Amino acid sequence: MAFNQEAYKELELIVGKRYVTQDIAERECYRSIMAESSAHSGPFDGETPIPGAVILPGSTEEVQAIVKVCNKYDIHFKACTTFWSVMGFVGDEDSLQIDMKRMKKMEFHERDQYVIVEPYCIGAVVQVEAMKRGFNVNMAGVGCSSSTLAGASSWVAFGPSSCFMGVASENFLAVEWVLPNGEILRTGSLGSGGDWFCGEGPGPSTRAILRGTQGTAGSFGVCTRLAVRLHPWPGPTVLPSYGTIPAYKLVPQWNIKTYTLNFPDWDGYANTINYLSQNQDIAYLGHRQYNMWGRYIKLAMIKMLLDPDGQLADVPKYMEDPFIKEQTEKCRIDLQVVIVGMTKRDMEWKEKAIDEILRRVNGWKNEFMLQPEVQDWVALYLLRLGHKNLNYTLCSSYEGSGGLSNNVFVTSQVMEEYHQLREEFDKTHNGLAATGGDSEMGALSTLGGGGITGYEFFQWFDRHDRSSIDDCRDFIQNYSQKLCDKYGFGTDMGNWNNTARHPDTGYYYTQEEQNEMFAGAPQPYLFTYQFLIKKAFNPKDLCGSYYRTLDPACLKK
Ligand SMILES: Cc1cc2nc3c(=O)[nH]c(=O)nc-3n(C[C@H](O)[C@H](O)[C@H](O)COP(=O)(O)OP(=O)(O)OC[C@H]3O[C@@H](n4cnc5c(N)ncnc54)[C@H](O)[C@@H]3O)c2cc1C
């Protein structure tokens, strides 16, 4: 089948010929291989289907008109903005890909401490503008080249700053949203004729329907504008840097300090996370970041990255350096924190608080990471999150697995077992980078008086090598998921999106297929509830299967 030509003519009238295309070469750019971390669906080796047409709207009115055409001709559509995730790509060949990159205005409201963003305002730009005004924004862990709106409106978006600034769902204020049926919904204070300062309005909260905790991943129409919270930033209005590519560093600031905390055991680690997340003023940012390269090579990797001529081939040489060897051993159980002083006294207090926590848990600050040049590099890395390319360094791709994000006192006790599991796996398989078992990376916590942590074990694989992909899948399905089952941690992170797309074709699942999948689920009412919501707002089921639904008629007795 081909894209409906009557509909195409109407789309041309809405945006003009320049901003809609059926050109095969341009459409081909809107596909994604699924062997990518962003899929979080296991590293399968297919590609998402090619869209029938691609359109770039320039305003909310144009988005609404486009969605109405889709409803008129029963065309599936999917909005996507910065495309870091496979979730935003279409699910069949006749679909319309709505690329939001033309909408990129933002509007600051300093007095009420929020900013209204359009889809293509990326984190880097929003943060730069916020800092000029003495504010900062929660940066999703996917990094500063991702869309602030896409994360905040549609997918998880926690990150290093979430311990201080909250996750996306906590930063989501009023919103303007074109629903799948073409109606425009304005929520919270905006919907009551007010301003954008509040996400909740009179009556039932539509915020929970549009967003919830996880987000609806483009399955609920198109978000066109969103207000997100601004948070205090006492640092410089422009971040001064020095050094050269690829290792820019922050010029030292009296009120910004970066430490890598080390612990003798996992109890010390868990207790520190508890202290820091119960006292959310201490850490401005908190992340277990560099462990993604694995417990044996992480410091050698940093050494290599700080050398402008450094290459991966140099890593073994750095690992032999006695100082790096010793410090790597001491850095097995670690956590990076950034403290930011609002005043001189506040800074002194935070320094003391960190020292006191370390004293209580018998921890220490890692000496390698205390070197000024390393500290300055880490500060810019964590504040800006502009190095997400490094998530792909070792062998072109990774899959986050495990997802030990529940109670840290429970999950931290499983770390060594998980570590052993990977080491055992490596004895009989060679498709995954042997980084030392523990390559667990993730954010300190969310808000909420010690909210959840968010960790993922990096499984590095070569996405161009069939056997490497197979090994990654094998590890997630047959080892990692089983460990999660054993401890009741639920779905392994590598399997989060398994029920959203066919692994081989990238097609979305039909309602009949979803009924089959969810009828026997332990808590099927979640899916029947979502079915009823979909029926009300998306009766033609036009936006794909990332919103899981179960027809109540199919409930098993
Ligand atoms: C290297 C890497 C690291 C990551 N680390 C983290 C992390 O630490 N924390 C975390 O939370 N996630 C992380 N992720 C997952 C990440 O959050 C998702 O990949 C992210 O949503 C994609 O970001 P994006 O901003 O490019 O959005 P897009 O890929 O553009 O879109 C994401 C979803 O939102 C929908 N969407 C986009 N724009 C709109 C719109 N205007 N209206 C309606 N729906 C829309 C899309 O359909 C899609 O489903 C990571 C991913 C990668 C690749």
The ligand as an SDF file (V2000), in Angstrom:
LIG
                    3D

 53 58  0  0  0  0  0  0  0  0999 V2000
   22.3930    7.2650   25.3170 C   0  0  0  0  0  0  0  0  0  0  0  0
   21.0640    7.2680   26.0090 C   0  0  0  0  0  0  0  0  0  0  0  0
   21.0050    7.5040   27.3620 C   0  0  0  0  0  0  0  0  0  0  0  0
   19.7930    7.5530   28.0150 C   0  0  0  0  0  0  0  0  0  0  0  0
   19.7660    7.8570   29.3310 N   0  0  0  0  0  0  0  0  0  0  0  0
   18.5820    8.0840   29.9260 C   0  0  0  0  0  0  0  0  0  0  0  0
   18.5000    8.5260   31.2830 C   0  0  0  0  0  0  0  0  0  0  0  0
   19.5020    8.6340   31.9580 O   0  0  0  0  0  0  0  0  0  0  0  0
   17.2900    8.8170   31.7880 N   0  0  0  0  0  0  0  0  0  0  0  0
   16.1530    8.6730   31.0450 C   0  0  0  0  0  0  0  0  0  0  0  0
   15.0840    8.9690   31.5400 O   0  0  0  0  0  0  0  0  0  0  0  0
   16.1950    8.1940   29.8050 N   0  0  0  0  0  0  0  0  0  0  0  0
   17.3710    7.9080   29.2270 C   0  0  0  0  0  0  0  0  0  0  0  0
   17.3930    7.4400   27.9590 N   0  0  0  0  0  0  0  0  0  0  0  0
   16.1270    7.1620   27.3020 C   0  0  0  0  0  0  0  0  0  0  0  0
   15.5770    8.5080   26.8360 C   0  0  0  0  0  0  0  0  0  0  0  0
   14.8500    9.1340   27.8350 O   0  0  0  0  0  0  0  0  0  0  0  0
   14.7150    8.4140   25.7160 C   0  0  0  0  0  0  0  0  0  0  0  0
   15.5160    7.8730   24.7280 O   0  0  0  0  0  0  0  0  0  0  0  0
   14.2500    9.8230   25.3790 C   0  0  0  0  0  0  0  0  0  0  0  0
   12.9190    9.9830   25.6040 O   0  0  0  0  0  0  0  0  0  0  0  0
   14.5790   10.1950   23.9900 C   0  0  0  0  0  0  0  0  0  0  0  0
   14.8070   11.4490   24.0080 O   0  0  0  0  0  0  0  0  0  0  0  0
   14.3910   12.5560   23.0100 P   0  0  0  0  0  0  0  0  0  0  0  0
   14.3620   13.7090   23.9060 O   0  0  0  0  0  0  0  0  0  0  0  0
   15.3220   12.5730   21.8460 O   0  0  0  0  0  0  0  0  0  0  0  0
   12.9090   12.2950   22.5470 O   0  0  0  0  0  0  0  0  0  0  0  0
   12.3330   11.6640   21.2350 P   0  0  0  0  0  0  0  0  0  0  0  0
   13.1440   10.4800   20.8680 O   0  0  0  0  0  0  0  0  0  0  0  0
   12.1590   12.7340   20.2210 O   0  0  0  0  0  0  0  0  0  0  0  0
   10.9240   11.2250   21.7610 O   0  0  0  0  0  0  0  0  0  0  0  0
   10.7740   10.3860   22.8650 C   0  0  0  0  0  0  0  0  0  0  0  0
    9.3240    9.9280   22.9240 C   0  0  0  0  0  0  0  0  0  0  0  0
    8.4890   11.0640   23.0580 O   0  0  0  0  0  0  0  0  0  0  0  0
    7.5880   11.1810   21.9690 C   0  0  0  0  0  0  0  0  0  0  0  0
    7.5310   12.5790   21.5750 N   0  0  0  0  0  0  0  0  0  0  0  0
    8.5550   13.3580   21.1640 C   0  0  0  0  0  0  0  0  0  0  0  0
    8.1110   14.5940   20.8980 N   0  0  0  0  0  0  0  0  0  0  0  0
    6.7800   14.5730   21.1370 C   0  0  0  0  0  0  0  0  0  0  0  0
    5.7700   15.5620   21.0360 C   0  0  0  0  0  0  0  0  0  0  0  0
    6.0340   16.7960   20.6590 N   0  0  0  0  0  0  0  0  0  0  0  0
    4.5160   15.1990   21.3550 N   0  0  0  0  0  0  0  0  0  0  0  0
    4.2050   13.9400   21.7640 C   0  0  0  0  0  0  0  0  0  0  0  0
    5.1390   12.9730   21.8790 N   0  0  0  0  0  0  0  0  0  0  0  0
    6.4100   13.2960   21.5570 C   0  0  0  0  0  0  0  0  0  0  0  0
    8.1300   10.3060   20.8750 C   0  0  0  0  0  0  0  0  0  0  0  0
    7.1010    9.7700   20.0980 O   0  0  0  0  0  0  0  0  0  0  0  0
    8.8680    9.2360   21.6550 C   0  0  0  0  0  0  0  0  0  0  0  0
    8.0020    8.2120   21.9830 O   0  0  0  0  0  0  0  0  0  0  0  0
   18.6020    7.3390   27.2870 C   0  0  0  0  0  0  0  0  0  0  0  0
   18.6560    7.0740   25.9250 C   0  0  0  0  0  0  0  0  0  0  0  0
   19.8720    7.0430   25.2780 C   0  0  0  0  0  0  0  0  0  0  0  0
   19.9000    6.7900   23.8200 C   0  0  0  0  0  0  0  0  0  0  0  0
  1  2  1  0
  2  3  1  0
  2 52  2  0
  3  4  2  0
  4  5  1  0
  4 50  1  0
  5  6  2  0
  6  7  1  0
  6 13  1  0
  7  8  2  0
  7  9  1  0
  9 10  1  0
 10 11  2  0
 10 12  1  0
 12 13  2  0
 13 14  1  0
 14 15  1  0
 14 50  1  0
 15 16  1  0
 16 17  1  0
 16 18  1  0
 18 19  1  0
 18 20  1  0
 20 21  1  0
 20 22  1  0
 22 23  1  0
 23 24  1  0
 24 25  2  0
 24 26  1  0
 24 27  1  0
 27 28  1  0
 28 29  2  0
 28 30  1  0
 28 31  1  0
 31 32  1  0
 32 33  1  0
 33 34  1  0
 33 48  1  0
 34 35  1  0
 35 36  1  0
 35 46  1  0
 36 37  1  0
 36 45  1  0
 37 38  2  0
 38 39  1  0
 39 40  1  0
 39 45  2  0
 40 41  1  0
 40 42  2  0
 42 43  1  0
 43 44  2  0
 44 45  1  0
 46 47  1  0
 46 48  1  0
 48 49  1  0
 50 51  2  0
 51 52  1  0
 52 53  1  0
M  END
$$$$
